[in-house]
């Protein structure tokens, strides 16, 4: 099978995995907010299949999730925020995969996860939400603090899974 077709198929599976994890595994952390375990799939795909594949998993996964659960409510901001997170995390993985020592590499990944989640959720999502709902940006950013904390935590906790699951992913691509 053609390598590009395999990667496209793997990415489609990742999008479905994002939706399944987000729908079926809901861990409450804050009032009316659950951990989105779909971010585990996004991180693993950014690491194993590249920046664009991981970004597609995060952005299209949240679009499908929103369509299944709430229609288009919240979707534009989440999708664009996930584009920022996916691009930032994917590029960080790409540029630091060989970094030694391991603690430094993981530290860079944690910093990237926090930084790009802050930009994606507190920045981009809040801006889109404020434009759509005609509310002040700072009000929307304040409302998204829970999402930022929870999503950054999921990404940080999923980082050790990335190299571990990469071996399996590479076997699938052969």
PELINVEN-V606929 format. One record per pair of residues at least 12 apart in sequence whose ideal C-beta (glycine too) atoms are under 7 Angstrom apart, sorted by the first residue. I is the first residue (numbers start at 1). J is the second residue. D is the distance in whole Angstrom. If there is no record, write none. Layout:
# PELINVEN-V606929
i:I j:J d:D
i:I j:J d:D
This chain:
# PELINVEN-V606929
i:6 j:173 d:6
i:7 j:49 d:6
i:7 j:53 d:6
i:10 j:49 d:6
i:10 j:172 d:7
i:11 j:45 d:7
i:11 j:49 d:6
i:11 j:53 d:5
i:11 j:56 d:5
i:11 j:57 d:6
i:14 j:41 d:5
i:14 j:45 d:4
i:14 j:53 d:7
i:14 j:57 d:4
i:15 j:56 d:7
i:15 j:57 d:5
i:15 j:60 d:5
i:15 j:61 d:5
i:15 j:64 d:7
i:17 j:41 d:4
i:18 j:38 d:4
i:18 j:41 d:4
i:18 j:42 d:6
i:18 j:57 d:5
i:18 j:58 d:7
i:18 j:61 d:3
i:19 j:38 d:7
i:19 j:61 d:6
i:19 j:64 d:5
i:19 j:65 d:5
i:19 j:68 d:7
i:21 j:37 d:4
i:21 j:38 d:5
i:21 j:40 d:6
i:21 j:41 d:6
i:22 j:36 d:5
i:22 j:37 d:7
i:22 j:38 d:4
i:22 j:65 d:5
i:23 j:65 d:7
i:23 j:68 d:7
i:25 j:37 d:5
i:29 j:150 d:5
i:30 j:146 d:4
i:30 j:150 d:7
i:33 j:146 d:5
i:33 j:147 d:7
i:33 j:150 d:6
i:35 j:150 d:5
i:35 j:154 d:5
i:36 j:151 d:6
i:36 j:154 d:6
i:37 j:154 d:6
i:38 j:61 d:5
i:38 j:65 d:7
i:39 j:151 d:6
i:39 j:154 d:4
i:39 j:155 d:5
i:39 j:158 d:7
i:40 j:154 d:6
i:40 j:158 d:4
i:40 j:161 d:7
i:41 j:57 d:6
i:41 j:61 d:7
i:42 j:54 d:6
i:42 j:57 d:5
i:42 j:58 d:4
i:42 j:61 d:7
i:42 j:86 d:6
i:43 j:89 d:6
i:43 j:155 d:6
i:43 j:158 d:4
i:43 j:159 d:7
i:43 j:162 d:6
i:44 j:158 d:7
i:44 j:161 d:6
i:44 j:162 d:6
i:44 j:165 d:5
i:45 j:57 d:4
i:46 j:86 d:6
i:46 j:89 d:5
i:46 j:90 d:4
i:46 j:93 d:6
i:47 j:93 d:5
i:47 j:162 d:4
i:47 j:166 d:6
i:48 j:165 d:7
i:48 j:166 d:5
i:48 j:169 d:4
i:49 j:169 d:7
i:50 j:90 d:6
i:51 j:86 d:7
i:51 j:87 d:6
i:51 j:90 d:3
i:51 j:91 d:6
i:51 j:94 d:6
i:54 j:86 d:5
i:54 j:89 d:7
i:54 j:90 d:5
i:55 j:83 d:6
i:55 j:86 d:3
i:55 j:87 d:6
i:55 j:90 d:6
i:58 j:82 d:4
i:58 j:85 d:6
i:58 j:86 d:4
i:59 j:79 d:5
i:59 j:82 d:5
i:59 j:83 d:5
i:59 j:86 d:7
i:62 j:75 d:7
i:62 j:78 d:4
i:62 j:79 d:5
i:62 j:82 d:5
i:63 j:75 d:6
i:63 j:79 d:5
i:66 j:78 d:7
i:76 j:128 d:5
i:76 j:132 d:7
i:77 j:124 d:7
i:77 j:125 d:4
i:77 j:128 d:4
i:77 j:129 d:5
i:78 j:125 d:6
i:80 j:124 d:5
i:80 j:125 d:7
i:80 j:128 d:6
i:81 j:120 d:4
i:81 j:121 d:5
i:81 j:124 d:5
i:81 j:125 d:4
i:82 j:120 d:6
i:84 j:116 d:6
i:84 j:119 d:5
i:84 j:120 d:4
i:84 j:124 d:5
i:85 j:116 d:5
i:85 j:117 d:6
i:85 j:120 d:4
i:88 j:112 d:6
i:88 j:115 d:7
i:88 j:116 d:3
i:89 j:112 d:6
i:89 j:113 d:6
i:89 j:116 d:6
i:92 j:108 d:6
i:92 j:109 d:6
i:92 j:112 d:4
i:96 j:108 d:5
i:96 j:109 d:7
i:106 j:159 d:6
i:109 j:159 d:5
i:110 j:156 d:5
i:110 j:159 d:7
i:113 j:152 d:6
i:113 j:155 d:4
i:113 j:156 d:5
i:113 j:159 d:7
i:114 j:152 d:5
i:117 j:148 d:6
i:117 j:151 d:5
i:117 j:152 d:4
i:117 j:155 d:6
i:118 j:148 d:6
i:121 j:144 d:5
i:121 j:147 d:5
i:121 j:148 d:4
i:121 j:151 d:6
i:122 j:141 d:5
i:122 j:144 d:6
i:122 j:148 d:5
i:125 j:144 d:6
i:126 j:140 d:4
i:126 j:141 d:4
i:126 j:144 d:5
